[in-house]
């Protein structure tokens, strides 16, 4: 089954400040803030929700299609996708723009100051779901506002089941718009903070929101995840990772597990468990696309964690 992953492609520029922001930002002078931080440690990672999800789907053996936008600086990302064997025929390069990117500075207390430039992502609405052939499953993950709305409508109009994954894009939409997304989508995934925001903006309890889709999945960090489906609540525990290194991209790895499970016809308990395994694999590596595991590794982890065979 071909899975179309609509969402962002981005570079993550991560810098480490070897001190504490609190030592340099004076509360009494916040109205005239003018500070500079020396950041001797810096790395650039390949990121963006669509890129991260596709990466983990590839680890599982899927052949995902990424629908996203790049800027004129996108050549390194194109080369990476080629090296991973991920098709880029639905990537659009937007002239006179930069690829979306985050600039993240972290201090010794793990506080972060982040600036995000959307760049080419703001043109995601130029892509059309109908341009992709043979699609049987999709996901609308964080992207340009108009692009997310357009792609959700196009999936629905084409009769293609899809996951609505608003992520950090959720604050762009009001309650009525979010309800429209749920009415169009087949499934929805949010983290615990996004779930609270979804409830606040729509005025509906999470259980009521779950009745609008076939399943509503809420990830809870170290507490695992909860799947609301068919009037039931399934609590999925975390899988113990080899190490706790970096949570960046764990949600995307989890969603890749869900998509793979849905495509393979797994029931929701097994979908959630596979997704939990993928999150555990990811958290042991830095960045959203540096974890590695074979299908056999993933199956072995699943068996050890849940005492059953996955495939």
C-alpha atoms as a printed R data frame, in Angstrom:
    type eleno elety resid chain resno       x       y      z
1   ATOM     1    CA   UNK     A     1   0.000   0.000  0.000
2   ATOM     2    CA   UNK     A     2   1.426   3.396 -1.012
3   ATOM     3    CA   UNK     A     3   1.476   5.909  1.857
4   ATOM     4    CA   UNK     A     4   1.490   9.612  0.978
5   ATOM     5    CA   UNK     A     5   3.158  11.708  3.685
6   ATOM     6    CA   UNK     A     6   2.148  15.380  3.447
7   ATOM     7    CA   UNK     A     7   4.053  17.725  5.712
8   ATOM     8    CA   UNK     A     8   7.204  19.707  6.293
9   ATOM     9    CA   UNK     A     9  10.759  19.145  5.142
10  ATOM    10    CA   UNK     A    10  13.168  21.159  7.259
11  ATOM    11    CA   UNK     A    11  16.700  21.613  8.494
12  ATOM    12    CA   UNK     A    12  17.221  21.709 12.256
13  ATOM    13    CA   UNK     A    13  20.189  23.846 13.327
14  ATOM    14    CA   UNK     A    14  20.929  22.902 16.938
15  ATOM    15    CA   UNK     A    15  23.353  24.924 19.059
16  ATOM    16    CA   UNK     A    16  24.520  24.440 22.647
17  ATOM    17    CA   UNK     A    17  25.173  27.406 24.963
18  ATOM    18    CA   UNK     A    18  27.535  26.240 27.708
19  ATOM    19    CA   UNK     A    19  25.944  28.383 30.378
20  ATOM    20    CA   UNK     A    20  22.465  29.251 31.616
21  ATOM    21    CA   UNK     A    21  20.187  31.782 29.934
22  ATOM    22    CA   UNK     A    22  19.155  32.978 33.394
23  ATOM    23    CA   UNK     A    23  22.691  34.257 33.997
24  ATOM    24    CA   UNK     A    24  22.443  36.583 30.997
25  ATOM    25    CA   UNK     A    25  18.794  37.628 30.780
26  ATOM    26    CA   UNK     A    26  17.899  40.127 33.496
27  ATOM    27    CA   UNK     A    27  14.148  40.165 34.257
28  ATOM    28    CA   UNK     A    28  14.241  43.887 35.050
29  ATOM    29    CA   UNK     A    29  15.745  44.617 31.618
30  ATOM    30    CA   UNK     A    30  13.554  42.336 29.512
31  ATOM    31    CA   UNK     A    31  11.962  45.347 27.798
32  ATOM    32    CA   UNK     A    32  15.332  46.264 26.274
33  ATOM    33    CA   UNK     A    33  16.572  42.745 25.628
34  ATOM    34    CA   UNK     A    34  19.788  42.644 23.592
35  ATOM    35    CA   UNK     A    35  21.833  39.513 24.259
36  ATOM    36    CA   UNK     A    36  24.247  37.336 22.328
37  ATOM    37    CA   UNK     A    37  25.244  33.769 23.169
38  ATOM    38    CA   UNK     A    38  28.496  32.101 22.161
39  ATOM    39    CA   UNK     A    39  27.595  28.629 20.874
40  ATOM    40    CA   UNK     A    40  30.761  26.617 20.147
41  ATOM    41    CA   UNK     A    41  28.765  23.428 19.564
42  ATOM    42    CA   UNK     A    42  26.472  23.268 16.555
43  ATOM    43    CA   UNK     A    43  25.033  20.538 14.367
44  ATOM    44    CA   UNK     A    44  22.621  20.504 11.462
45  ATOM    45    CA   UNK     A    45  20.073  17.723 11.235
46  ATOM    46    CA   UNK     A    46  17.642  16.678  8.552
47  ATOM    47    CA   UNK     A    47  14.144  17.134  9.956
48  ATOM    48    CA   UNK     A    48  10.593  18.194  9.308
49  ATOM    49    CA   UNK     A    49   7.639  15.968 10.156
50  ATOM    50    CA   UNK     A    50   7.211  14.527  6.658
51  ATOM    51    CA   UNK     A    51  10.906  13.737  6.362
52  ATOM    52    CA   UNK     A    52  11.033  12.136  9.813
53  ATOM    53    CA   UNK     A    53   7.900  10.035  9.295
54  ATOM    54    CA   UNK     A    54   9.086   8.830  5.880
55  ATOM    55    CA   UNK     A    55  12.493   7.926  7.338
56  ATOM    56    CA   UNK     A    56  10.962   5.629  9.976
57  ATOM    57    CA   UNK     A    57   8.505   4.150  7.480
58  ATOM    58    CA   UNK     A    58  11.504   3.233  5.331
59  ATOM    59    CA   UNK     A    59  13.122   1.460  8.302
60  ATOM    60    CA   UNK     A    60   9.957  -0.619  8.576
61  ATOM    61    CA   UNK     A    61  10.231  -1.605  4.930
62  ATOM    62    CA   UNK     A    62   7.538   0.684  3.544
63  ATOM    63    CA   UNK     A    63   7.911   2.732  0.361
64  ATOM    64    CA   UNK     A    64   6.536   6.136  1.413
65  ATOM    65    CA   UNK     A    65   5.924   9.074 -0.900
66  ATOM    66    CA   UNK     A    66   6.755  12.508  0.517
67  ATOM    67    CA   UNK     A    67   4.707  15.504 -0.598
68  ATOM    68    CA   UNK     A    68   6.474  18.651  0.568
69  ATOM    69    CA   UNK     A    69   8.226  21.846 -0.504
70  ATOM    70    CA   UNK     A    70  11.916  22.711 -0.556
71  ATOM    71    CA   UNK     A    71  13.726  25.982 -1.043
72  ATOM    72    CA   UNK     A    72  16.635  26.637 -3.373
73  ATOM    73    CA   UNK     A    73  18.966  25.276 -0.650
74  ATOM    74    CA   UNK     A    74  17.248  21.879 -0.761
75  ATOM    75    CA   UNK     A    75  19.890  19.918 -2.705
76  ATOM    76    CA   UNK     A    76  21.445  18.246  0.394
77  ATOM    77    CA   UNK     A    77  18.014  17.015  1.459
78  ATOM    78    CA   UNK     A    78  17.286  15.708 -2.043
79  ATOM    79    CA   UNK     A    79  20.566  13.795 -1.995
80  ATOM    80    CA   UNK     A    80  19.699  12.357  1.403
81  ATOM    81    CA   UNK     A    81  16.307  11.112  0.234
82  ATOM    82    CA   UNK     A    82  17.952   9.547 -2.814
83  ATOM    83    CA   UNK     A    83  20.419   7.777 -0.537
84  ATOM    84    CA   UNK     A    84  17.578   6.455  1.616
85  ATOM    85    CA   UNK     A    85  15.665   5.218 -1.414
86  ATOM    86    CA   UNK     A    86  12.749   7.555 -0.711
87  ATOM    87    CA   UNK     A    87  11.069   8.926 -3.819
88  ATOM    88    CA   UNK     A    88  11.115  12.705 -4.214
89  ATOM    89    CA   UNK     A    89   8.876  12.940 -7.249
90  ATOM    90    CA   UNK     A    90   6.297  14.862 -5.188
91  ATOM    91    CA   UNK     A    91   8.777  17.357 -3.750
92  ATOM    92    CA   UNK     A    92   8.383  20.862 -5.116
93  ATOM    93    CA   UNK     A    93  11.301  23.298 -5.151
94  ATOM    94    CA   UNK     A    94  10.051  26.858 -4.644
95  ATOM    95    CA   UNK     A    95  12.193  29.589 -6.251
96  ATOM    96    CA   UNK     A    96  13.550  32.451 -4.137
97  ATOM    97    CA   UNK     A    97  12.851  30.718 -0.820
98  ATOM    98    CA   UNK     A    98  14.825  28.843  1.806
99  ATOM    99    CA   UNK     A    99  13.865  25.379  2.961
100 ATOM   100    CA   UNK     A   100  12.017  25.581  6.293
101 ATOM   101    CA   UNK     A   101  14.413  25.531  9.189
102 ATOM   102    CA   UNK     A   102  14.616  25.813 12.936
103 ATOM   103    CA   UNK     A   103  17.402  27.503 14.870
104 ATOM   104    CA   UNK     A   104  17.483  26.007 18.351
105 ATOM   105    CA   UNK     A   105  19.780  27.145 21.165
106 ATOM   106    CA   UNK     A   106  19.853  24.994 24.302
107 ATOM   107    CA   UNK     A   107  21.466  25.935 27.612
108 ATOM   108    CA   UNK     A   108  22.858  23.745 30.407
109 ATOM   109    CA   UNK     A   109  19.408  23.478 32.026
110 ATOM   110    CA   UNK     A   110  17.914  22.208 28.744
111 ATOM   111    CA   UNK     A   111  16.003  25.452 28.286
112 ATOM   112    CA   UNK     A   112  15.564  26.283 24.625
113 ATOM   113    CA   UNK     A   113  15.232  29.422 22.532
114 ATOM   114    CA   UNK     A   114  13.949  28.558 19.066
115 ATOM   115    CA   UNK     A   115  13.393  30.597 15.932
116 ATOM   116    CA   UNK     A   116  11.560  28.922 13.045
117 ATOM   117    CA   UNK     A   117  11.581  30.123  9.460
118 ATOM   118    CA   UNK     A   118   8.823  28.436  7.381
119 ATOM   119    CA   UNK     A   119  10.204  29.491  4.014
120 ATOM   120    CA   UNK     A   120   9.105  27.146  1.230
121 ATOM   121    CA   UNK     A   121   6.676  25.438  3.618
122 ATOM   122    CA   UNK     A   122   4.305  28.376  3.165
123 ATOM   123    CA   UNK     A   123   3.848  27.244 -0.442
124 ATOM   124    CA   UNK     A   124   2.813  23.663  0.349
125 ATOM   125    CA   UNK     A   125  -0.673  24.350 -1.029
126 ATOM   126    CA   UNK     A   126   0.858  24.280 -4.530
127 ATOM   127    CA   UNK     A   127   1.114  20.495 -4.189
128 ATOM   128    CA   UNK     A   128  -1.940  18.382 -5.022
129 ATOM   129    CA   UNK     A   129  -2.826  15.023 -3.494
130 ATOM   130    CA   UNK     A   130  -4.416  14.103 -6.832
131 ATOM   131    CA   UNK     A   131  -0.976  14.312 -8.495
132 ATOM   132    CA   UNK     A   132   0.082  11.145 -6.651
133 ATOM   133    CA   UNK     A   133  -1.009   7.853 -8.212
134 ATOM   134    CA   UNK     A   134  -1.897   4.642 -6.421
135 ATOM   135    CA   UNK     A   135  -2.295   6.155 -2.958
136 ATOM   136    CA   UNK     A   136  -4.390   4.140 -0.504
137 ATOM   137    CA   UNK     A   137  -3.405   5.860  2.770
138 ATOM   138    CA   UNK     A   138  -2.120   9.269  3.784
139 ATOM   139    CA   UNK     A   139  -1.238  11.641  6.580
140 ATOM   140    CA   UNK     A   140  -1.583  15.410  6.881
141 ATOM   141    CA   UNK     A   141   1.166  16.471  9.273
142 ATOM   142    CA   UNK     A   142   2.337  20.006 10.204
143 ATOM   143    CA   UNK     A   143   2.879  22.155  7.132
144 ATOM   144    CA   UNK     A   144   1.768  25.489  5.716
145 ATOM   145    CA   UNK     A   145  -1.713  26.453  6.914
146 ATOM   146    CA   UNK     A   146  -3.355  26.507  3.497
147 ATOM   147    CA   UNK     A   147  -1.542  23.355  2.459
148 ATOM   148    CA   UNK     A   148  -2.839  21.377  5.444
149 ATOM   149    CA   UNK     A   149  -6.424  22.458  4.744
150 ATOM   150    CA   UNK     A   150  -6.176  21.746  1.022
151 ATOM   151    CA   UNK     A   151  -4.583  18.324  1.419
152 ATOM   152    CA   UNK     A   152  -7.176  17.220  3.991
153 ATOM   153    CA   UNK     A   153  -9.991  18.178  1.616
154 ATOM   154    CA   UNK     A   154  -8.277  16.460 -1.298
155 ATOM   155    CA   UNK     A   155  -7.732  13.203  0.593
156 ATOM   156    CA   UNK     A   156 -11.390  13.215  1.641
157 ATOM   157    CA   UNK     A   157 -12.690  14.043 -1.840
158 ATOM   158    CA   UNK     A   158 -10.591  11.237 -3.323
159 ATOM   159    CA   UNK     A   159 -11.904   8.739 -0.768
160 ATOM   160    CA   UNK     A   160  -8.401   8.122  0.596
161 ATOM   161    CA   UNK     A   161  -8.324   7.459  4.365
162 ATOM   162    CA   UNK     A   162  -5.840   9.682  6.179
163 ATOM   163    CA   UNK     A   163  -4.454  10.620  9.557
164 ATOM   164    CA   UNK     A   164  -4.861  14.230 10.708
165 ATOM   165    CA   UNK     A   165  -1.683  15.025 12.639
166 ATOM   166    CA   UNK     A   166  -1.818  18.769 13.428
167 ATOM   167    CA   UNK     A   167   1.241  18.844 15.705
168 ATOM   168    CA   UNK     A   168   2.753  22.275 16.177
169 ATOM   169    CA   UNK     A   169   0.450  23.533 13.426
170 ATOM   170    CA   UNK     A   170  -2.626  23.109 15.623
171 ATOM   171    CA   UNK     A   171  -2.561  26.678 17.056
172 ATOM   172    CA   UNK     A   172  -3.062  28.045 13.514
173 ATOM   173    CA   UNK     A   173  -6.662  26.786 13.488
174 ATOM   174    CA   UNK     A   174  -9.746  27.760 15.490
175 ATOM   175    CA   UNK     A   175 -12.271  25.333 16.952
176 ATOM   176    CA   UNK     A   176 -14.559  25.172 13.912
177 ATOM   177    CA   UNK     A   177 -11.625  24.567 11.584
178 ATOM   178    CA   UNK     A   178 -10.319  21.771 13.797
179 ATOM   179    CA   UNK     A   179 -13.736  20.123 13.826
180 ATOM   180    CA   UNK     A   180 -13.790  20.339 10.037
181 ATOM   181    CA   UNK     A   181 -10.456  18.499  9.939
182 ATOM   182    CA   UNK     A   182 -11.838  15.761 12.192
183 ATOM   183    CA   UNK     A   183 -14.930  15.406 10.018
184 ATOM   184    CA   UNK     A   184 -12.723  14.945  6.950
185 ATOM   185    CA   UNK     A   185 -10.123  12.672  8.541
186 ATOM   186    CA   UNK     A   186 -10.292   8.957  9.259
187 ATOM   187    CA   UNK     A   187  -7.943   9.086 12.256
188 ATOM   188    CA   UNK     A   188  -6.283  11.779 14.383
189 ATOM   189    CA   UNK     A   189  -3.039  11.868 16.372
190 ATOM   190    CA   UNK     A   190  -2.019  14.502 18.941
191 ATOM   191    CA   UNK     A   191   0.275  14.700 21.940
192 ATOM   192    CA   UNK     A   192  -1.052  15.447 25.429
193 ATOM   193    CA   UNK     A   193  -0.584  19.222 25.134
194 ATOM   194    CA   UNK     A   194  -2.229  19.296 21.709
195 ATOM   195    CA   UNK     A   195  -5.097  17.183 23.051
196 ATOM   196    CA   UNK     A   196  -5.765  19.774 25.756
197 ATOM   197    CA   UNK     A   197  -5.633  22.569 23.189
198 ATOM   198    CA   UNK     A   198  -7.974  20.621 20.894
199 ATOM   199    CA   UNK     A   199 -10.458  20.244 23.755
200 ATOM   200    CA   UNK     A   200 -10.154  23.920 24.708
201 ATOM   201    CA   UNK     A   201 -10.664  25.236 21.186
202 ATOM   202    CA   UNK     A   202 -13.541  22.962 20.214
203 ATOM   203    CA   UNK     A   203 -15.282  22.959 23.600
204 ATOM   204    CA   UNK     A   204 -15.697  19.173 23.395
205 ATOM   205    CA   UNK     A   205 -14.312  16.467 25.661
206 ATOM   206    CA   UNK     A   206 -11.687  14.167 24.216
207 ATOM   207    CA   UNK     A   207 -14.164  11.267 24.238
208 ATOM   208    CA   UNK     A   208 -16.643  13.305 22.199
209 ATOM   209    CA   UNK     A   209 -13.941  14.315 19.728
210 ATOM   210    CA   UNK     A   210 -12.981  10.658 19.340
211 ATOM   211    CA   UNK     A   211 -16.456   9.823 18.021
212 ATOM   212    CA   UNK     A   212 -15.773  11.976 14.951
213 ATOM   213    CA   UNK     A   213 -12.961   9.696 13.740
214 ATOM   214    CA   UNK     A   214 -12.349   5.964 13.713
215 ATOM   215    CA   UNK     A   215  -9.542   6.412 16.226
216 ATOM   216    CA   UNK     A   216  -8.039   9.321 18.160
217 ATOM   217    CA   UNK     A   217  -4.510   8.717 19.434
218 ATOM   218    CA   UNK     A   218  -2.976  10.761 22.261
219 ATOM   219    CA   UNK     A   219   0.737  10.336 22.971
220 ATOM   220    CA   UNK     A   220   1.802  10.953 26.564
221 ATOM   221    CA   UNK     A   221   5.599  10.959 26.500
222 ATOM   222    CA   UNK     A   222   7.072   8.665 29.149
223 ATOM   223    CA   UNK     A   223   3.536   7.610 30.147
224 ATOM   224    CA   UNK     A   224   2.931   5.886 26.816
225 ATOM   225    CA   UNK     A   225  -0.134   6.634 24.727
226 ATOM   226    CA   UNK     A   226  -3.910   6.252 24.704
227 ATOM   227    CA   UNK     A   227  -6.051   5.225 21.743
228 ATOM   228    CA   UNK     A   228  -9.754   6.067 21.758
229 ATOM   229    CA   UNK     A   229 -11.606   3.900 19.257
230 ATOM   230    CA   UNK     A   230 -15.066   2.371 18.977
231 ATOM   231    CA   UNK     A   231 -16.063   3.660 22.402
232 ATOM   232    CA   UNK     A   232 -13.057   1.965 23.995
233 ATOM   233    CA   UNK     A   233  -9.874   3.320 25.538
234 ATOM   234    CA   UNK     A   234  -6.659   1.408 24.899
235 ATOM   235    CA   UNK     A   235  -3.678   2.310 27.084
236 ATOM   236    CA   UNK     A   236  -0.351   1.584 25.394
237 ATOM   237    CA   UNK     A   237   2.761   1.502 27.587
238 ATOM   238    CA   UNK     A   238   6.142   2.891 26.593
239 ATOM   239    CA   UNK     A   239   8.769   0.433 25.435
240 ATOM   240    CA   UNK     A   240  12.020   0.701 27.382
241 ATOM   241    CA   UNK     A   241  14.695   2.239 25.139
242 ATOM   242    CA   UNK     A   242  18.377   1.367 25.054
243 ATOM   243    CA   UNK     A   243  19.156   4.944 26.120
244 ATOM   244    CA   UNK     A   244  17.433   8.280 26.668
245 ATOM   245    CA   UNK     A   245  19.318  10.584 24.316
246 ATOM   246    CA   UNK     A   246  16.991  12.956 22.452
247 ATOM   247    CA   UNK     A   247  13.174  13.077 22.170
248 ATOM   248    CA   UNK     A   248  13.309  15.082 18.923
249 ATOM   249    CA   UNK     A   249  11.287  13.210 16.310
250 ATOM   250    CA   UNK     A   250   9.916  10.544 18.675
251 ATOM   251    CA   UNK     A   251   6.350  11.549 17.822
252 ATOM   252    CA   UNK     A   252   7.114  11.218 14.125
253 ATOM   253    CA   UNK     A   253   8.609   7.746 14.613
254 ATOM   254    CA   UNK     A   254   5.507   6.791 16.597
255 ATOM   255    CA   UNK     A   255   3.267   7.980 13.753
256 ATOM   256    CA   UNK     A   256   5.285   5.965 11.263
257 ATOM   257    CA   UNK     A   257   4.548   2.879 13.361
258 ATOM   258    CA   UNK     A   258   0.834   3.708 13.376
259 ATOM   259    CA   UNK     A   259   0.745   4.215  9.610
260 ATOM   260    CA   UNK     A   260   2.597   0.969  8.982
261 ATOM   261    CA   UNK     A   261   0.244  -0.902 11.280
262 ATOM   262    CA   UNK     A   262  -2.846   0.595  9.632
263 ATOM   263    CA   UNK     A   263  -1.496  -0.243  6.173
264 ATOM   264    CA   UNK     A   264  -0.827  -3.814  7.311
265 ATOM   265    CA   UNK     A   265  -4.292  -4.300  8.759
266 ATOM   266    CA   UNK     A   266  -3.167  -4.616 12.385
267 ATOM   267    CA   UNK     A   267  -5.718  -4.060 15.131
268 ATOM   268    CA   UNK     A   268  -5.378  -0.888 17.182
269 ATOM   269    CA   UNK     A   269  -3.669  -2.551 20.130
270 ATOM   270    CA   UNK     A   270  -0.909  -3.848 17.884
271 ATOM   271    CA   UNK     A   271  -0.707  -0.584 15.956
272 ATOM   272    CA   UNK     A   272  -0.125   1.274 19.217
273 ATOM   273    CA   UNK     A   273   2.429  -1.237 20.416
274 ATOM   274    CA   UNK     A   274   4.392  -1.069 17.158
275 ATOM   275    CA   UNK     A   275   4.282   2.725 17.334
276 ATOM   276    CA   UNK     A   276   5.629   2.567 20.897
277 ATOM   277    CA   UNK     A   277   8.520   0.383 19.729
278 ATOM   278    CA   UNK     A   278   9.398   2.909 17.030
279 ATOM   279    CA   UNK     A   279   9.431   5.729 19.583
280 ATOM   280    CA   UNK     A   280  11.826   3.720 21.767
281 ATOM   281    CA   UNK     A   281  14.138   3.090 18.817
282 ATOM   282    CA   UNK     A   282  14.232   6.792 17.984
283 ATOM   283    CA   UNK     A   283  14.834   8.234 21.452
284 ATOM   284    CA   UNK     A   284  18.207   6.466 21.715
285 ATOM   285    CA   UNK     A   285  19.676   8.666 18.939
286 ATOM   286    CA   UNK     A   286  20.111  12.384 18.389
287 ATOM   287    CA   UNK     A   287  18.007  14.135 15.774
288 ATOM   288    CA   UNK     A   288  14.912  12.931 13.967
289 ATOM   289    CA   UNK     A   289  16.621  10.742 11.373
290 ATOM   290    CA   UNK     A   290  19.722   9.114 12.863
291 ATOM   291    CA   UNK     A   291  18.189   6.033 14.495
292 ATOM   292    CA   UNK     A   292  18.636   2.693 12.812
293 ATOM   293    CA   UNK     A   293  16.974  -0.704 13.103
294 ATOM   294    CA   UNK     A   294  16.145  -3.540 10.752
295 ATOM   295    CA   UNK     A   295  12.705  -5.087 10.486
296 ATOM   296    CA   UNK     A   296  14.074  -8.052 12.429
297 ATOM   297    CA   UNK     A   297  15.355  -5.709 15.168
298 ATOM   298    CA   UNK     A   298  11.939  -4.065 15.407
299 ATOM   299    CA   UNK     A   299  10.134  -7.421 15.516
300 ATOM   300    CA   UNK     A   300  12.509  -8.641 18.228
301 ATOM   301    CA   UNK     A   301  11.945  -5.528 20.355
302 ATOM   302    CA   UNK     A   302   8.201  -5.922 19.939
303 ATOM   303    CA   UNK     A   303   8.350  -9.572 21.013
304 ATOM   304    CA   UNK     A   304  10.460  -8.782 24.085
305 ATOM   305    CA   UNK     A   305   8.188  -5.920 25.139
306 ATOM   306    CA   UNK     A   306   4.795  -7.511 24.534
307 ATOM   307    CA   UNK     A   307   5.361 -11.267 24.458
308 ATOM   308    CA   UNK     A   308   3.862 -11.803 21.030
309 ATOM   309    CA   UNK     A   309   5.063 -12.072 17.451
310 ATOM   310    CA   UNK     A   310   4.450  -9.087 15.182
311 ATOM   311    CA   UNK     A   311   5.330 -10.644 11.812
